[in-house]
Amino acid sequence: MLTLNDFSFLIVSAVNNLDRLKGAYQSIRSTYPTNEIVIVYENVSDISMDLEDENLIEIHTSNRVYVSAGYNLALKHCTKKCFVFFHDDTFLAKNFLENIITHVSETQFCNFTTVEPPIYNDPNTNEKPIMDFGRSMDVFNIDKFNQFCEKHINTLSNYTIDSPFGGFFMVGYKSSLYSVGGFDEYFKPYFYEDGDLMIRLHEAGYKFVQVLNSLVYHMGSLTSRSGQEGIDSTKITQALYIKKWKVPWEYMRHYTLANGIPYKRIPVEILCKNCSNQLQELIDLISEKGSSIKVYFDAQLLHQQDFEYLQTLPYILQSIEDKGKYEIGNLKIIYE
């Protein structure tokens, strides 16, 4: 049976805000005085917490490690059975571990619930309560946050729900995560590394639940979805995801995670006539030269449905068993 001290809190921080990092650390330490905390300082060698804490492990790096390599490094130095993926802008509510511990197993990961300020126009739900307790340490009030959480928990009719999509903010066994290799460091700078991990865990048979009464306040995104850096990072890692899986994340999320349709990678070579530069960029990510299955089309004849077919070929081609010629929409398929 797991105990509270079997959990290690893992943080990767570029230390853009040292006070905020110290606040995140203190929110853990004031609630769990002896739990292990691992902090990876990204591209930082001259800053530390400067504390006498025998259960604090600090790792300095001289280069950008981003999310995937950073949390893999934290996992490597973690000495406990279980991990908690944390950010340096995340703050615990009372009974965080007590409310999640009974749901964690070697075959099941748990997502905890983030309370967030109204930054991105997300709807206010039990899965993600929207409430503004401040976006800086000078206005954040942990007592008001805990008061809100206590009242919020009392309104919940259920404390857990299925969480087929998983997500970064999770708790689980280190050995289970390692069974699929941890984060793929191919994904950098950031974004889509968690989607890739969720797919691999799903394929390995692991389950996810979200624990609605295990709450944190997520002050503001560590890797902002807005701003030019976030836009550029999204474009880069979205392409990396498609190149790896040959299907955009959104379709894998819908077909495999939401509806349980198995994914099977099937190599295919795509040959396009009258192709725009944008469409050719997508084809270059999906197509594999020399494959026995070839897809031909004229881009000027394509409809919206054809574009969806093109982006979901691994699901479509699973039904083809015999060599021959096939058509789906305006795509011509030859299996040699």
N, C-alpha and C positions, 0 to 999 in steps of 0.2 A: 504494500500500500504506500502511495506517495505521501510525503510530508512536505510542509511548506518550504523547508530548506533544500528540497530536491530541485528547486527552480532557480535558474540563473537569468538575470536580466541583462540583455545584450543591447548596447547602444553604439552606433557609429556616428561620429560627429566631426564636422569640419570646424567646429568651435567658432561659428560666425557670431555666436552670442554666448559668452562664458557664463553670464549670470543665469541664462535660461538653462544651460546644461547643468549648472549647480542646482537649480531648482528642480529639474527632473530627477537628478540623483537624490536630492533630499526628500522628494516625495516617496521614493522607494525606501530609503534608509529610515525615515521616521516611522514607516509602517512595518517594515521588515528589517530589523536591526542587524540580522546575521546572514541575510541572503547574499549570495554572490552577485556582484555587478561587474560586467566586463565592458570597458569603454575602449573603442578603437578611435584614436585621433587621426583623422584623415588629412594627410599632408601637413601634419603639425608635429614638431619635435620639441618645442620649448614651452609647452603649456601642459599642466596636469592639475588634478583636483587639489594637490598639496594637502592631503589629509592622511591621518593615521587610521587606516581602515584595512584590517587584514583580509577582509573579504571583497576588496576592490582590486580588480586586475586592470591595469592600464597598458594599452599597446599603442605605440607611436609609429607612424609611417611617414616616409619622406616623399610620398607621391600620392596622387589622387587614387583612391581605391573604389570609390563610389559604393553603390548598395551591395552588389553581388559579392565582390571580393572582400568588402569591408565586413559583411556579416559572416561570410565563410571564415574570415580570420578570427572574428569573435567566437564563433562556434568551436574553432580549433583550440582556443584557450579556455573555453568553458569546461569546468570540471564536474558539473552536475548532470543528473539524468535528463533534466528537462530545461528548455529554454523559453524565454519570453522575448519576442522581438519588440524592441522599444525604439522610440525616437528621442532626440534631445529636446523636443518640444512637447513631450507627453507626460501627463501627471496622473498618478493613481488616485482612484477613489477608495474609500474604506472597503475592506473585505474583498479586495480585488482577487487575490489568490484563493481565499477561502471559498469564494463563489464559483470558481472555475475548476478547482483541483479534482473534484469528483467526476468531471466529464472528460478528463484527459486520460488516454490509454495509448498503448503501443500501436493501436490500429486507428486511432481517432485524434485528429488535431482540433483545437478549439480556437475560434476567433473571438477576441474580446470586443467590446462595444465602445466606439469612440464618440464622445460628445464633442461637437465642433462648432466654432462660430460661423455665422452666415456669410461665408466667403464666396462660395461657388453656386449659390442658389439651389443647393440640394434641398429636397423636401425633408420636413421634420418627421421622423419615424422612430419607432422603438429600435430599429436596426441601426439608425444613426440619428440620435437626438441632436437638434440644432439649438444651441443656446450660447450666448456670448458671455464668457467670463473673462474676456480680455485677451489681447494678442501680444502682450508684453508683461514682463515680470513686475513692473511697477504698478500695474492695475489688477493683476491676477490675484484672486482671493480663494485659497484652497478651502476655507471653511464654507463659503457660499456654494462652492462647487459640490462639496460633500452634502450640504443640506439639500441641494437640488437632487442629487443622486438618491438620497434616502427617500424623498417624496416620489421620485420617478419609479423606483423599484417597487414601491407599494402599489403602483398602478398597473404593474405587469400581471397578466393572467398566466403567462408561461415564461419560464426563465431560459429556455433554449429553443432554438429553431434550427432546422436543417440549413446548412450553409454550403450549397453545392459549388459556389464560385470561390470559396475560401477567401484569401486575402492576406496582405502582408502582416497585419497586426494579429499575430497568432501565438499560441502556446502549444508545445508538443514535446515528444521524446526526441532527444538528439539522435539516437540510434535510428529512429524511423526516418528522420529527415536525411540522414547520411545514406540510407538504403537506396535513395534515388540520386545521390551525389551532391546534395546541397544546392546552393544557387549556381547557375551557369554563368561563369564570369565572362562569357561571350557578350552578355548584355551590359553595355556601358555606353554613355555615362549612367543613365537610369531610365526607369519605366520598362514595363513588360517583363522584367525579371521575375516578378511575383506571379504573373499569369503563366509564364513558362513553368515555374515550379509547381503551380497548382495542377496543371495538366499532367505533369509527370507523377505527382502524388496520386492523382485520380486514376491514371493508368495502372499504377501499382496497387490499387485497391484500397487506399486509405479513405477515411470518411472525415467530414468536417461538420461541426456544429458551431453556431454562434451562441455565446452565452450573454444574454441580454442584461443580466445583473452584475456582470464583471465589467466595470466601467473605467475609462480614462478620459481625461480632457486632452484633446489634440489641438494645441494652441494655433498652429498654422503649419502648412505643408512644408516638410523638410526639402522636398524637391517640387517647387511650385509648378502648378499646372499652367499658370499664366507667366507672362514675361518671355523674352526672346530665348533665354537659355532653356526654359521648359519646352517651348515650341520646337526648338532645334533638337533637343534630346528625344522628344516624342517621335519626330520624323526618323531619326537615326535608328532608335531601338525598335520601332514598328517595322522598319525594313529588315532588321536583323531577325525579328520574330517570324516574319513571312518567309524569309530565306531558310530558316531552320525547319519550320513546320509545313510550309507551302500553303498555308491557310491563314488569313488574318485572325487575330485573337478573338474578335467579336463573333466570328462564325464558329470557332471552336467552343467558345463560351456557350453559344446557343445550342449547337448540335450535341456536343459531347457532355459538357457539364450540366446544362439545364435539362436536356432531353435524353441523355444516356445513350446516344448513338455512337457506336465505337468509331474511333479514328484509326485509319490505316494508311501509312505513307505508301504511295504508289508513284514511282518515278514516271514522269511524262515529259515529252518534248513538245513545245508549243511553237507553231510557225504562223506568223501573222502577216497579213497583207494590209497595206494602207494604215499602218500603226502609228499613233501619235507618240510623241516622246514620253508622255506620262504613262501611257499604256505599256510601252516597251519596257519602262523601268519595272513595272509590276511583273511582266513576263520574264524578264531577266532573273527575278527573284524566285519564280516558280519553276521555270523550265529547266530540264536536265537533258543536255544533248546526248544522243545515242540511245535514249530509252526506247523500249519496244512499243510503247503506246505513244502515238503522236496525235496532237490536236491541231487542226487547221481552221482558220477563219479569216474573213475579210472584215476589218474593223468598221468599215463604213456600213455594214449590214447589221451590226450588233444592236440589240435592245438592252434595256436595263437588266432584264432577266438573264440575258447571256453573260453580262458582267458578273452576276452572282454565281452562275455556273462555273465561270472561269476561276473564281476565287474559292470554290468549294470542290474542286476536282477530286481530291482524295476521298471524299464521301461519295461522289457520283460514280467514280470508276470502280468502287468495290463490287458493284453489281455486274461488272463485265467479267465473264469467266472464259469465254471462247474467243479465239482470234477471229477477226473480221472487221467490217466497217459499220460504224454506228453514227447516229446524229442525235444531238440534243440541242434544241433551239437552233441557232445558227452556227453551232460548233460541229465540225466533222471530226470523228474519232476513228483512227485506224490502229488496230491492235495487230502487230505483225508477228 
